[in-house]
Amino acid sequence: MYEFNTTLDQPFDAALARVRQALADEQFGIVSEVDVQAVFRAKMEKEIPPYLILGACNPKLADRVLAAEPNAGTLLPCNLVVRASGEQTVVSFMDPVSVMGLSDSAEVGAVAAAARDKLMRVVAALEAS
């Protein structure tokens, strides 16, 4: 599967703040942010619930990937979606093992496994609160 997810019993803004903190606790910074709701509104005059695509990067892991295979930057960063679903918020994480499995490099695979472990700890932290 290409992703794993969790559903939080919190409204979007509160859940988003928790996601940002949980990522930071695992040394992931947000390097990109796409507000899909705003894009759809501006480009198509279509209203959807809050929906953000976040690009999360752990610089030490990214450095290992790029050192092993410079073109593997096309597989970075780790993307996740934070989207409103009624009164709840769904957080969906790209599975780095699936995506980086496109590379034949053993080191890239090892980094992907380490990234997945960190993201699973993010999920656990979100579910614990």
Buried (B, 14 or more C-beta within 10 A) or exposed (E): EEEBEBBBEBBBEEBBEBBBEBBEEBEBEBBEEBEBBEBBEEEEEEEBEBBBBBBBBBEEBBEBBBEBBEEBEEBBBBBBBBBBEEEBBBBBBBBBBBBBEEBEBEBBBBBBEBBBEBBBEBBEBBEEE
